[in-house]
Every structure is written in C-alpha cells, then in structure tokens.
Amino acid sequence: MKKITLVIVFSFLSWNILLAQEIFKGKVIDIVGKNIPDVKISVNNKEIKLSNNEGEFKFFADKNEILNSIDAYKDGLILLDWNQNNNGDIIVTMAPPATIKGKVLSLYKTPLANVKVILTGIPALSAVTTNEDGEFSLKIPQTVVPNQKYRFLILGYASGGGEEFKIDNLQNNFYTLIPRTSLLNNSKDTLQNDERKRAILNERQYFLLQRQSLEKRLRQLQKRYKDVKNPEKLENDIQKIENLLTENKKALAVVQDKAEGTITELLDIVSQTEKKEKEASEKLNKTRSAAELQKTIAQRNITIFIIISISAVIIVLTLILNLRKIRKQSRFLNEKLGEIKETNEVLIGTNEVLKQATIILDKKNVEIQSQKKNLEDFNKNITDSIRYAQTIQNSLLPDNEDLQNLFKEYFVWYQARDIVSGDFYWCHKEGNKVLLAVADCTGHGVPGAFMTMMAMALLNEIIREQHIDNPAEILTLLHKRVVSAFKHQTNRDGDGLDIGLIAFDLSTKKGEFAGAKIPLYIIKNNQLTILKGLNMSIGSTLRGTKIFENQSFTFEENEIFYICSDGVQDQLGYANKQAPRRKFMKTQLMDWLINNHHLDIKIQKEKLSAEVTKWKSKLPQTDDILLFGFRL
C-alpha cells in the first residue's frame, strides 16, 4: 500500500514539473531545406545539444521563458538565420562560410586602426577589429552579399555607435569603407575640421605604430647580433638604428606642427564664425532685441571657446605623453646601444682569437702541403720505377719480327691491369718445330711481373739450353723447378702459374698441346675444337704430383688457333643497362670467336677489344688480359 502511494505521489510531482517547463524544439536545415545532423545547438546561451539524424533538437526551459538567442556550430558551416514558425518550431538555417576582406579609411584616405566592423542581418556574427593598416577579414555565409539587407556597420569610431559609410573601389570581393561622420551635422566647415582632427590623430597613431615596429626590429637585431661575426656590419646596423630614431623624432615633430597649425586654423574659424554671427545679429535686430542677440552670441562664443580649449588641452597632453614615451624609449635604446657596443668589443676580441687560430692553421696547412709534395714525389719515383720495369718486361717478350717469321697471320691483345703484367707469351723455333706458350702468373702488377720473369727464365733454360721440345715434358720440369724455388715457404699453394704450351711440326703438319688450366681453341670449317689442359696450376702442391700429357692434332693452312689467359672471361660488366653485374664468361667468349673468326685477324682484335670495353662500361679492368690468335 505504501509503494502504491509513493508511485502516485512521484507521478503527480513529475507531471507538475513537466507542466512547469517550456519546450523549445526545431530542426537545422541548409539553404535548400535539407536536414543537417550532428550540429551543436545552444538556446539562450545554456547547455549544448546535438541535432539528430533528421536535424531535429529539443530543449526544456523554464515556464514562460522567452527565446532570445540561438547558437549553432558545425565544421564547414556557419549560422545564417533562425526564426519560429506559426507552430512555435525553431527553424535554424546554416550555410558554408565565405570570407570577405576590406579596409577602413578616413576621408583623408588614412587607415583607421582598431575600429570594429560587422555585417548586420546575420545572427551570431561577431564584430572584427581592423589591424594597423585598417584592414579586416569577415567570415560570412556563402549566400550573403553586402546589400541593403546585409549592411556594413562600423562600431567604436568617434561617437561609439554605428556610422554610415560609402564603398569605394570594390575589386575581387575587397571592400574599401570610408565612414561618414555623424558627430556634427550643423556646419560644413565644422564637419571638415572634425575630420582633420581625426586625420591628425590617425597620423599620430601611425607614427606610434612605426615606433613599435622599430622596437620590434631592434629586438630582432639584438637576437641576430649574438651570432654576428662581422664587426663592420654591426657598426653599420647601429648607425641605421640611430638614423631611424632621428627620423621618428622628426616625424613626431611634424605631427606637433600639424596640431599647432590645426589649432591656429580653428582660431581663424572662430574669428570667421564671430564675423558671420555679427552679420546675422544685424539681421536679427529687426525681429529680436539687441540684448537677446548679444546673450546668444556670448553663449555660442563661450561654447566654441570651451570646445577649442578642451581640444587644445587634449592635443597638448597627448603630445606631452608622447614626448615622455619617446624620451623613455630613447633612454632604453641608448642602453641597448651600449650593450651592443660591449658585444662589439667582445666580438673584436673573438676576432683576434680567430686570427691567431688562422695563423696556426696556415702553418699546419704548409706542413700538410709539404708532406703531400713528398708523397707525390715518392709516388712518382715508384711509378717511374714500375714503368721502367714495364720496359724491361716488354723487352723479354717476343718482338713483332720474330712473330711474323713464325706465323702467317697473328694478333696479340696484351693489356695489363696495372702498369706491369702478370701474363706473358713466349715462343721459340727449334728446327722444324715452333713452340708457343701463353701463361698467367699468380697476381698482377709488380708481384705478377716478377713471376713472369722467373717463368720465362725457366722456359729458356729447359727449352733453349736443354733442347727439350716435348710440351708435356717441358711442363713437368717447369712444375718441379717452380716447386723447388718456393720450397722454403709454407702455405704458398697460390704461388705459381697457369700455362698452355703448343709445339707445331711444320714439316709433318702435326702438333702437340699440354696445358695447366689454359685450353687451346681450334676453329676449322666453322667448328670449334677445345683441347683442355690439366686442371692444376704449375707450382701447386695440394693435389699431389700429376703427370702432364700431350694431346696431338693435325692442322691445315685455313685453321685458326686461339689461346688466352682468363682475363677476358673474368671481366665484370653488364649485358645492358637493366642487367645485373656479372662476368663475361668463357661461353660468351667462345661464341664470339665462332661468330667472328672469318674476319681479318687484325680487325678481330679491334672488334673484341671494343666489345669488352662496352661490356665493362665504367667498371675498372678486373685482371690482366692476354689473348693470342694466329694462323700457320
């Protein structure tokens, strides 16, 4: 029973609360009537709610509360208007924003700063303040164009209320506003003098802004002078600041002179006004008594005198305050000037330290240049020695006359990676037999060159002195001599040479070949025959002792022979610009030989050299190159 009673009491109180509340409801739409969801709505500057998917919203208010204001916010939209229809529903209209810009000028075309500008007819649109150049920027709905309904209003200017204006020079949605005064309307001359006073005050404000700009520039200079390294430039900047201060003082003096001239002009106007009043008094004597006329003139004169006196006092006080500020700023600038001079002295001391450091660095540079010269001389001596060694090495190779006597046609592509080569070719004629050797010694450069000299000396000893002409027997003895030469060294399996040795019997047209890792290529009737050597280098000890064997063949006049080191096939390069880097390879070399063996023997050398040069592109030469081609 108690629970039922409590429910009845609670229901009664809730109903009374609802009856005591006012409900504000409505919807948010765009300019074509489409509902806008998720808009932040506030009624009478109270709580904020979001409109639903249909753009609808609802607020509870106190009984008899009047709807005074609506605020609506959403990114990319701005409030255009709101109203209540006959049913009491609130219709809020929003539109995309647009920006209009403009400038406010006086009748004398001087910028009016710090005045407020607003466009009437748009709810919730706040006034904006002009900057020091009189410029402003307003955000308004895109559908709004300034006209009779939406009018500019200038606040806080002169009387503090709204003032009429005229639009001058409308270009590219940029409005130039020139307000008309509403303070004094009883005399054209008085209106012009009121505008002159405003223009003078605006000029004074303009020069104050200039002085603020100078102060800002001075602070920037002070910040920049912390890192300055040029004392002369610092002195020039100091002189520029002093010149600008002098010009500022002169400008303020000009403003003072203008103010004094304005006071003089106002006094002249008073005199002219008195003269006009006297003329008017003569006419008024016909209808009014002389006493009343004099009383009226006296009252007007007193009023004018009071206005002029108050204006003069205001101008004088303003000038005095400005002069005090200028003196205070001058003292401040003088203090900063002293600090800058102290900084300049510190920089001069730092400059002296830098000069001393420069002297030390110059001495070090001289020492480095001397060391560089010594290294260059040393390098030149070594290079000269190596080039002389090249001359010696080339003198040990067979000359062209000997080769022409031994071979019907031939070419030798002999190209060292460094100045001297680790490859060599050797030939000798013993009776009707012609022996030709092509060898690739371990290494290249100077070490390889030493090996070539030792190998050629051993070949001369075995063939020319011992008169041995069997290729397999020659290589066997050469292997033993090389192993014996390096017997005192350990871990030297890499020291030795690869060699191919051919013996031709010109009377029987038969030949024998033995090789150590260097093959012989024979092309006959467009068919390539390869005679491979033993897969072991001369001087190698890791694979034990093996016996070299001869491979016999017959030859004819049209056959062509090629024997070479691995310099060509190991050359790194690119098949094309997109291909990865790789070696030239033996198969590519054999294909080239088959496709070009029919050419003149000299042209073959030039064409193959050009092919390999194109292959390696900008890469360095990988190894010494030796390729010997010939016909018997």
Secondary structure by P-SEA (a helix, b strand, c coil): caaaaaaaaaaaaaaaaaaabbbbbbcccccccccccbbbbbccccbbbbbccccbbbbbbcccccccbbbbbbccccccccccccccbbbbbbbbbbbbbbbbbcccccccccbbbbbcccccbbbbbbcccccbbbbbcccccccccbbbbbcccccccbbbbbbccccccbbbbbbbbccccccaaaaaaaaaaaaaaaaaaaaaaaaaaaaaaaaaaaaaacccccaaaaaaaaaaaaaaaaaaaaaaaaaaaaaaaaaaaaaaaaaaaaaaaaaaaaaacccccaaaaaaaaaaaaaaaaaaaaaaaaaaaaaaaaaaaaaaaaaaaaaaaaaaaaaaaaaaaaaaaaaaaaaaaaaaaaaaaaaaaaaaaaaaaaaaaaaaaaaaaaaaacccaaaaaaccccccccccccccccccbbbbbbcccbbbbbbbccccccaaaaaaaaaaaaaaaaaccccccccaaaaaaaaaaaaaaaaccccccccccccbbbbbbcccccccccccccbbbbbbcccbbbbbcccccccccccccbbbbbbbbbcccccbbbbbbcccccccccccccccccccccaaaaaaaaaacccccaaaaaaaaaaaaaaaacccccccbbbbbbbcc
